[in-house]
Amino acid sequence: MKKNHSTIKIQVRELPPIVKKMLENKKLMQAYSRGEITKEELNQRGIHLVNPL
């Protein structure tokens, strides 16, 4: 049985503000995990990390 693995590309002229914020937060979290920015810089931008139990 063959499966057709096709991808559908959706083009959007402008992303909704919530999606833009999510993408920006993801980039910041990746930079934090690489050690490029500090936890204080994340807090200044409104991203608060929690301590695991």
GROMACS elastic network, one bead per residue, 0.5 to 0.9 nm:
[ bonds ]
;  ai    aj funct       b0    kb
   12    15     6  0.65516   500
   14    17     6  0.88865   500
   15    18     6  0.82192   500
   15    19     6  0.63262   500
   15    20     6  0.63524   500
   16    19     6  0.54520   500
   16    20     6  0.64536   500
   16    21     6  0.88757   500
   17    20     6  0.50524   500
   17    21     6  0.62091   500
   17    22     6  0.86654   500
   18    21     6  0.51052   500
   18    22     6  0.62226   500
   18    23     6  0.87306   500
   19    22     6  0.50100   500
   19    23     6  0.61951   500
   19    24     6  0.85738   500
   20    23     6  0.52257   500
   20    24     6  0.61926   500
   20    25     6  0.86220   500
   21    24     6  0.51082   500
   21    25     6  0.60988   500
   21    26     6  0.85767   500
   22    25     6  0.51039   500
   22    26     6  0.61557   500
   22    27     6  0.87183   500
   23    26     6  0.50660   500
   23    27     6  0.63027   500
   23    28     6  0.87011   500
   24    27     6  0.51737   500
   24    28     6  0.62938   500
   24    29     6  0.87152   500
   25    28     6  0.50548   500
   25    29     6  0.61367   500
   25    30     6  0.86181   500
   25    47     6  0.75897   500
   26    29     6  0.51170   500
   26    30     6  0.62116   500
   26    31     6  0.86186   500
   27    30     6  0.51780   500
   27    31     6  0.62272   500
   27    32     6  0.86647   500
   28    31     6  0.50217   500
   28    32     6  0.61624   500
   28    33     6  0.86750   500
   28    37     6  0.79400   500
   28    42     6  0.74169   500
   28    47     6  0.89581   500
   29    33     6  0.62099   500
   29    34     6  0.86662   500
   29    37     6  0.89152   500
   29    42     6  0.81063   500
   29    47     6  0.87958   500
   30    33     6  0.50871   500
   30    34     6  0.62931   500
   30    35     6  0.86781   500
   30    36     6  0.87715   500
   31    34     6  0.51262   500
   31    35     6  0.62674   500
   31    36     6  0.51941   500
   31    37     6  0.61003   500
   31    38     6  0.89243   500
   32    36     6  0.56808   500
   32    37     6  0.50565   500
   32    38     6  0.62746   500
   32    39     6  0.72911   500
   32    42     6  0.80128   500
   33    36     6  0.76448   500
   33    37     6  0.83985   500
   34    37     6  0.80849   500
   35    38     6  0.70089   500
   37    40     6  0.83378   500
   37    41     6  0.64598   500
   37    42     6  0.76160   500
   38    41     6  0.53178   500
   38    42     6  0.66392   500
   38    43     6  0.89151   500
   39    42     6  0.50468   500
   39    43     6  0.62901   500
   39    44     6  0.87316   500
   39    47     6  0.88067   500
   39    48     6  0.82829   500
   39    49     6  0.79579   500
   40    44     6  0.62430   500
   40    45     6  0.87600   500
   41    44     6  0.50657   500
   41    45     6  0.64498   500
   41    46     6  0.88520   500
   41    47     6  0.87134   500
   42    45     6  0.51838   500
   42    46     6  0.64359   500
   42    47     6  0.51648   500
   42    48     6  0.68069   500
   42    49     6  0.83562   500
   43    46     6  0.50689   500
   43    47     6  0.51173   500
   43    48     6  0.54121   500
   43    49     6  0.80493   500
   44    47     6  0.74125   500
   44    48     6  0.88691   500
   45    48     6  0.87330   500
